[in-house]
Amino acid sequence: MLIDSHCHLDYLARDGDLDEIVGRARRAGVSAMVTICTKLSEFDVVRGIAQRFPEVSCSVGVHPHEAAEEGQDSPDRLRELAALPEVVGIGETGLDYFYDHSPREAQQRSFRSHITAARETGLPLIVHSRDADEDTIAILREEARQGAFTGVIHCFTAGPALAEAALELGFYIGVSGIMTFKKAEALRDILRRVPLERLLVETDAPYLAPVPQRGKQNEPAFVVHTAAALAELKSVTGDEISSVTTYNFYTLFAKAPRPAAA
């Protein structure tokens, strides 16, 4: 079994048949998926997908790109929605200084509100960080001093300092199809040093399809290629990567329902 710990099935639904997409994931051996919320105004759509498919859970959160319009200045709404049975994580949230679609101050305020919601609910924080390593580290460390919380740096592409800080804080590292790209040797070097027990696999579908599917629309079934590449990188078998990353997923996303064989 494999888990796609981060995908956007609501985006895939705009261009494809979700029954077919989820069916292909099942046939590929993907036993569970988390579809990620990026805007609270679209949460009902995200939750509806999780309600429709028993192997799909969801998160609640506001992507840093949306912080200007939908950023959260308080954890209250996040905490309220986190109580719903389909919600297993808080996010995605974080900082994106590459595009700067929202003011950095708004991103930071919303990020802290999500952290508070994660701390108060006990659900894991799903962190997006791009070109913002220093501030991401600073905020995570500052907030950790206010009380413990856990989470994952999803679709990890940052530098070694953020990887080290995340591991020190008990976070997990989400591995996407980027690690299969020819020019991602710096990322692969970091991943070689991350312990197996701190790794998750994900697609971030519909983006970032792994080799040999690069150039296609990504989907949860393709997580098998990332897992295979990760197994080769870590010099373990595919079965071991499947077993370890599935165990890690349910350790972190403890609220997620387990299939009978998980």
C-alpha positions in Angstrom: 0.0 0.0 0.0 1.0 3.6 -0.6 -0.5 6.8 0.6 -0.7 10.0 -1.4 -0.4 12.4 1.5 -1.0 15.6 -0.5 -3.1 16.0 -3.6 -5.7 18.4 -5.0 -8.6 16.3 -6.2 -10.8 19.3 -6.5 -8.5 20.7 -9.2 -8.4 17.3 -10.9 -12.2 17.3 -10.9 -12.3 20.4 -13.1 -10.7 18.5 -16.0 -11.3 14.8 -15.4 -13.6 12.1 -14.0 -12.8 11.6 -10.3 -14.2 8.1 -10.3 -11.7 7.1 -13.0 -8.8 9.0 -11.2 -9.5 7.4 -7.8 -10.0 4.0 -9.5 -6.6 4.2 -11.2 -5.1 5.1 -7.8 -6.7 2.0 -6.2 -5.5 -0.3 -9.0 -2.0 1.2 -8.5 -2.0 0.2 -4.9 -2.8 3.7 -3.4 -5.0 2.9 -0.4 -5.6 6.5 0.9 -5.3 10.1 -0.2 -5.5 13.5 1.5 -7.1 16.2 -0.7 -5.8 19.5 0.4 -7.8 22.7 1.0 -6.2 26.0 -0.3 -9.2 28.4 0.2 -11.9 28.3 2.9 -14.3 29.5 0.3 -13.8 26.2 -1.5 -13.7 24.0 1.6 -17.2 22.5 1.0 -16.1 21.2 -2.4 -12.9 19.7 -0.9 -14.9 18.1 1.9 -17.5 16.8 -0.5 -14.8 14.8 -2.3 -13.7 13.3 1.0 -17.3 12.4 1.8 -17.7 10.8 -1.7 -14.7 8.4 -1.5 -14.0 6.3 1.6 -10.2 6.3 1.0 -10.1 10.1 0.8 -9.6 12.5 3.7 -9.2 16.2 3.6 -7.5 19.2 5.2 -8.7 22.7 6.0 -6.6 25.7 5.4 -5.6 28.7 3.3 -2.6 28.6 0.9 -0.2 31.5 1.3 -1.1 32.6 -2.2 -4.6 33.3 -0.9 -3.6 35.0 2.3 -4.4 38.5 1.1 -8.1 37.6 0.5 -8.7 34.7 2.8 -5.8 34.7 5.3 -6.9 33.9 8.8 -6.2 36.3 11.6 -7.6 33.9 14.2 -7.6 30.1 14.5 -11.3 30.0 15.3 -12.7 29.1 11.9 -10.0 26.6 11.3 -10.5 25.0 14.6 -14.3 24.8 14.0 -13.9 23.1 10.7 -11.2 20.8 12.0 -13.7 19.1 14.1 -15.5 17.6 11.1 -14.8 13.9 10.6 -13.3 14.2 7.2 -10.6 16.7 8.3 -7.3 15.2 9.2 -4.9 18.1 8.9 -4.5 21.9 9.0 -3.3 23.6 5.8 -1.9 24.0 3.5 -0.4 27.1 5.0 3.0 28.6 5.1 5.1 31.1 3.2 5.7 31.6 -0.5 8.2 34.4 -1.3 8.8 33.1 -4.8 5.6 34.5 -6.3 4.6 36.9 -3.4 0.9 36.7 -4.5 0.0 37.9 -1.1 1.8 40.4 1.2 4.4 38.7 3.3 2.9 40.1 6.5 -0.5 38.6 5.6 1.1 35.2 4.9 2.9 35.2 8.2 -0.2 36.2 10.2 -2.3 33.4 8.6 0.6 30.9 9.0 0.6 31.6 12.8 -3.2 31.2 13.0 -2.9 27.8 11.3 -0.2 26.8 13.8 -2.4 27.8 16.7 -5.2 25.7 15.2 -2.9 22.8 14.8 -1.7 23.1 18.4 -5.2 23.4 19.8 -6.7 20.5 17.7 -3.7 18.2 17.7 -4.0 17.8 13.9 -0.8 18.0 11.9 0.2 21.2 10.1 0.7 21.0 6.4 3.4 23.5 5.5 4.2 25.1 2.1 7.5 26.9 2.0 9.1 28.3 -1.1 12.0 30.7 -1.1 11.2 31.5 2.5 13.4 29.1 4.5 14.6 31.6 7.0 11.2 33.0 8.0 9.6 29.5 8.0 12.3 28.3 10.4 11.9 31.3 12.6 8.1 31.1 12.8 8.1 27.4 13.5 10.7 27.7 16.2 9.0 30.7 17.8 5.6 29.0 17.8 7.1 25.7 19.1 8.1 27.6 22.2 4.4 28.4 22.8 3.5 24.7 22.8 4.0 21.6 20.8 2.6 20.8 17.4 3.6 18.6 14.6 3.3 18.5 10.9 4.9 18.0 7.5 6.9 20.3 5.1 5.1 19.2 2.0 6.6 18.9 -1.4 10.0 19.7 0.1 12.3 21.7 -2.1 14.1 23.8 0.5 17.6 23.9 1.7 19.3 21.7 4.3 18.7 24.3 7.1 14.9 23.9 6.8 15.2 20.1 6.7 17.3 20.1 9.8 15.0 22.5 11.7 11.9 20.5 10.6 13.4 17.3 11.9 14.4 18.9 15.2 10.8 20.0 15.7 9.5 16.5 15.0 8.2 17.3 11.5 8.0 15.0 8.5 9.3 15.7 5.0 7.0 15.3 2.1 8.6 13.9 -1.1 7.0 14.7 -4.4 7.8 14.0 -8.0 10.4 16.7 -8.0 12.9 14.3 -6.5 12.8 12.3 -9.8 13.7 15.3 -12.0 17.2 15.3 -13.6 18.2 18.6 -12.1 17.1 17.8 -8.5 20.4 16.4 -7.3 20.6 18.9 -4.5 17.2 17.8 -3.2 18.2 14.2 -3.5 21.3 14.8 -1.5 19.2 16.3 1.3 16.7 13.4 1.2 19.5 10.9 1.5 20.2 12.3 4.9 16.5 12.3 6.1 15.7 9.2 8.2 13.2 6.9 6.6 10.9 7.2 9.6 10.4 10.9 8.8 9.4 10.6 5.1 6.1 10.8 3.4 5.3 10.5 -0.3 2.9 12.7 -2.2 1.9 13.8 -5.7 0.7 17.4 -5.2 -1.5 16.5 -8.1 -2.3 17.9 -10.6 1.2 19.4 -10.5 4.7 18.0 -10.7 4.2 14.6 -12.3 7.2 12.4 -11.6 9.4 10.8 -14.2 8.4 8.8 -16.3 5.1 10.6 -16.4 6.6 14.1 -16.4 4.7 16.4 -18.7 1.4 14.8 -18.0 -1.3 15.9 -15.6 -0.3 14.4 -12.3 -2.7 12.2 -10.3 -2.5 10.0 -7.2 -1.7 6.8 -9.1 1.6 8.3 -10.1 2.9 8.4 -6.5 4.1 4.8 -7.2 6.9 6.3 -9.4 8.0 8.7 -6.6 8.0 5.9 -4.1 10.1 3.7 -6.5 12.7 6.5 -7.0 12.8 7.1 -3.2 13.4 3.4 -2.6 16.3 3.5 -5.0 17.7 6.6 -3.4 17.5 5.1 0.1 18.8 1.7 -1.1 15.7 -0.2 0.2 13.1 -2.2 -1.4 9.8 -0.8 -2.8 7.9 -2.8 -0.2 9.9 -1.2 2.6 9.2 2.3 1.3 5.5 1.4 1.0 5.5 0.0 4.5 7.5 2.8 6.2 5.8 5.7 4.5 2.3 4.3 5.2 3.3 3.8 8.8 4.6 7.3 9.0 1.5 8.7 7.4 -0.8 7.1 10.0 1.5 8.1 12.8 1.3 11.8 11.7 -2.3 11.8 10.4 -3.7 9.8 13.3 -7.3 10.9 12.6 -7.2 9.4 9.1 -9.3 6.3 8.8 -7.3 3.2 8.1 -8.2 0.6 5.5 -8.6 -2.9 6.8 -5.1 -3.9 5.8 -3.3 -0.7 6.9 
